[in-house]
Amino acid sequence: MAQAITILAADRDLKTVKATVGAELSPAEFDHFAHMCRQWRLDPLRKQIYAIVYKGKTRRVTYITGIDGYRAIADRTGCYRPGERTVERDQSERDPDTNPHGIVSATATVWKHSQGEWHSYTETVDWQEYAPLKEVWENNKPTGRYKLDTSGQWGKMGATMLKKCAEAQALRRGWPDDFSGLYVEDEMYRANDDDMIDITPTEQAERAAASDRASRIGITGPTIGIDFCDGDGVIPIAVGQLGDRVLAWMRDQSPEKVAVFSKQNAATLRQFWAEDADAALTIKQAIEAAQQEEAA
């Protein structure tokens, strides 16, 4: 239990988390986040846990960890052992755009010791439910066609990613109290990201530093830190100017450079959506046009 006490026990740790990982959280949300970190014995400063803020019609916060964090929590109960994980494939389901490896589903089993014997918990998850499929746009209009988002690991390691989702579901069913409100990151790729802001330690540290630089050079009002991939790092830009600045920058860039920019600033652009949906949509359409130009 000593470890549970030391996580975020020092004032300096709480201050660091509030300035970085918790920068988007309200005071009440931050208090709850700190409580959850202590309860799950996961350290946000070691990137074991972070949060996703949804700023849609109803604001909500979801806590995220990796599958190793899930396993560690289960192992601490003293009644867990891992089980088998399998993947079902069907070449008739193979589609170069949405399912390049023909993966149908993944199944995972975990074991829990209770009342003197071991009980198995098995869950199966489908590719179509969890794979990050993004709608394709043409001429600034949705086409109704979808393509697998390969910016992460789903394009290279789709089977591994889906098995993690199945294992997380099995662990959550076996230990519902221990995992209440906590999700593994691989489950969130399919979440509706139009109103989502990822809060990762690195990104939030950069945003905090950008805000500090903005105040020093006299920029007032809300700002968003953006990285134009020119070696200068994250710079603060007033929210009202961000759309025009990004579009002006993109006009002089190659599709390859725009792709790097989009990946580097994915969380920032989702945050901007919550501030100015119209301008964010224009940027999104410009990025997709560049992606189509690169693919042509």
Beta strands, then each sheet from edge to edge (+ up, - down):
strand 1: 49-55
strand 2: 59-65
strand 3: 80-89
strand 4: 103-114
strand 5: 117-126
strand 6: 133-138
strand 7: 141-148
strand 8: 182-184
strand 9: 196-199
strand 10: 223-227
strand 11: 234-238
sheet 1: 8+ 2+ 1- 9+
sheet 2: 3+ 4- 5+
sheet 3: 6+ 7-
sheet 4: 10+ 11-
end
